[in-house]
Amino acid sequence: MKKLLLIFVCLAFVLGVSAQKPKEEIPASAKSGFAAKFPGAQKVKWSIEKPGEFEVVFTLNKIEQSVLVDPKGNIIETEIEIKESELPQAVKATLTKDFAGFKLDEIEKSTDAKGVVSFEMEAAKGKDKWELAFDANGKLLSKEPLKKEKEDKK
C-alpha cells in the first residue's frame, strides 16, 4: 500500500511539473535598456507584469522606484516613492476636501512614456480602503477598492 501511495505521489508531481507553463524569460534587450537608463540602480528585482511587459523594482539614490519596460528596453512607466508633503498643492486640496481623515500610504509619482505625471496612493479610514490616482491638477482619475492581497502584504 505504501509503495502504491509513493508511486501515486511521484506520478502526480511529474504530471504537475510537466503541465506548468514555462516562465517567460526577461529579454536581454529589456535588461540592457533598463541598465542604460538607470546605471546606478541597486537591489534590482525583475518580474513579469503581464505578457510582454516587465516590472523592475530597484533603489536609486536611496529612493525606491519601479519601472515598466517593454521587451525592447523602452520605459513604459516610471514610479517613484514620494512623501505626502511632496504632493502638489492641488492634490492636497482634493484630498482635504474629498478624503478628510484618510491615512495615506504608498504614495507614488508616476510618469508614463509620454511624460504625463499622475500621483497614486492608498487611502484608508476605518473599513474604507481605496487605491487613488490624481492628475497634477488634483483631478481624481481613479478610485478603486484596495485589493485584499495588497492589504495582506502589510
Residue pairs with C-beta under 8 A, 6 or more apart in sequence:
23 48
24 48
24 51
26 46
26 48
26 54
27 71
27 72
29 71
29 72
29 73
30 54
30 69
30 70
30 71
30 72
30 73
31 46
31 73
32 73
33 69
33 72
33 73
33 74
33 75
34 41
34 44
34 56
34 67
34 69
34 73
34 75
35 41
36 73
37 67
37 75
38 58
38 60
38 65
38 67
40 60
40 61
41 56
41 58
41 59
41 60
42 58
42 59
42 60
43 57
43 58
43 59
44 56
44 57
44 58
45 56
45 57
45 58
46 54
46 55
46 56
47 54
47 55
47 57
48 54
48 55
49 55
49 68
52 70
52 71
53 68
53 69
53 70
53 76
54 68
54 69
54 70
54 71
55 66
55 67
55 68
55 69
56 66
56 67
56 68
56 69
57 64
57 65
57 66
58 64
58 65
58 66
58 67
59 65
63 80
63 81
64 80
64 81
65 78
65 79
65 80
65 81
66 78
66 79
67 75
67 76
67 77
67 78
67 79
68 75
68 76
68 77
69 75
69 76
70 76
74 113
75 113
76 112
76 113
77 110
77 111
77 112
77 113
78 110
78 111
79 108
79 109
79 110
79 111
79 120
80 108
80 109
81 106
81 107
81 108
82 107
82 108
82 109
82 119
83 107
84 104
84 107
86 107
86 109
87 95
87 107
87 119
88 119
88 136
88 137
88 138
90 136
90 137
90 138
91 119
91 134
91 136
91 138
92 138
93 138
94 134
94 138
94 139
94 140
95 102
95 104
95 123
98 140
99 123
99 125
99 132
101 125
102 123
102 124
102 125
102 128
102 130
103 123
103 124
103 125
104 121
104 122
104 123
105 121
105 122
105 123
105 124
106 120
106 121
106 122
107 119
107 120
107 121
108 119
108 120
108 121
109 117
109 118
109 119
110 117
110 118
110 119
110 120
110 133
111 117
112 118
117 135
117 136
118 133
118 134
118 135
118 136
118 141
119 133
119 134
119 135
119 136
120 131
120 132
120 133
121 131
121 132
122 129
122 130
122 131
122 132
122 146
122 150
123 129
123 130
123 132
124 130
124 146
129 145
129 146
129 151
130 143
130 144
130 145
130 146
131 142
131 143
131 144
131 145
131 146
131 147
131 150
132 140
132 142
132 143
133 140
133 141
133 142
133 143
134 140
134 141
135 141
